[in-house]
């Protein structure tokens, strides 16, 4: 089967499509034929080696964290799935590899794919949707009527957070570039602000801030109301370790006000996302669709910025 791999850290050009053996599902695992997978912005830092102190995976390394497809085989002890079932899900925590024709994953990493979405559309949501759900419900405990600021609102997680925040009854302000202000408003934001021409202190105060950028965290923390909560979901890619440590120290010093987490959703959380998608509470936002062999170009475009929602790799286009 085909799989995206790289055998050294470096620019997008290190990415290759290799022919490797098709995995077999072990006990408790499901073999999924991947129809489509999303490409996350955080994977560019992983590929470049900026997370080498955090992840210890050996070379060659794969890429891709979420996926949508159909069950191709099941291992012993798996009773919830049968061959042909449409599923979506995530790779195990802190691992990659969904940019492949087939993946073997624990059954707990899967949920039924939404019936109202194609598998291509569904691939845009598992990581972004579960991250946004956990940020707004478990971490921020967002309440109806609260003022929510979404920083980095036009990317995958940001666009999901805008939609869910609006559905949960918050007044949503989205920070975006000038060209995206109308677009993010149409997606559900009550107010859209150009981050290039507005300083944090110009924005007013918010009950909840969801930060998907990772820089100047302290300046945004200062814009919280007395009971406000900031959920930090990203890091400064130019200084990864110091950025992560700085936010961790803020969270330790003010655990009620600054939250951070590494997304590792349960099967129940993924199933909750299925329900939200089928109810229309959240919908996939797809910028562009690519074949597998264009993966280096996808990473180059991610690094250039400006993505609206997610880039998707359609495995069917690649055949």
Number of C-alpha atoms within 10 A of each C-alpha: 12 20 25 24 24 20 14 15 17 16 15 19 12 14 24 19 19 13 13 12 10 15 13 16 20 16 13 16 21 29 24 30 23 27 25 31 36 30 25 25 19 15 18 22 19 18 24 15 16 20 17 13 9 12 12 10 12 9 11 10 19 23 24 22 23 28 34 31 28 23 22 19 18 25 18 11 11 17 10 11 19 14 13 13 15 22 24 30 30 30 21 16 12 13 16 19 22 29 29 29 22 24 25 24 24 20 22 19 23 25 25 19 27 21 13 14 15 15 23 23 20 31 33 29 31 28 24 24 29 26 23 26 23 17 24 22 14 10 19 22 12 21 16 13 13 17 21 30 32 26 24 22 29 28 26 30 26 29 29 27 34 31 21 23 30 21 17 17 15 22 21 28 26 29 26 24 18 14 10 19 19 14 15 26 17 10 17 21 27 16 15 23 20 15 16 10 9 11 11 16 11 9 15 11 20 24 23 29 28 28 26 22 19 18 18 12 21 13 12 21 23 15 22 21 15 10 10 22 26 29 24 25 21 21 22 16 17 11 11 18 15 12 19 17 12 15 23 18 13 17 18 13 11 12 14 14 23 26 21 19 14 10 16 17 21 15 17 13 19 26 21 16 24 26 17 18 21 16 12 11 16 24 22 21 20 21 15 13 18 18 16 26 19 15 22 18 14 24 21 14 15 19 15 9 10 15 17 19 23 27 26 26 29 22 22 13 13 13 10
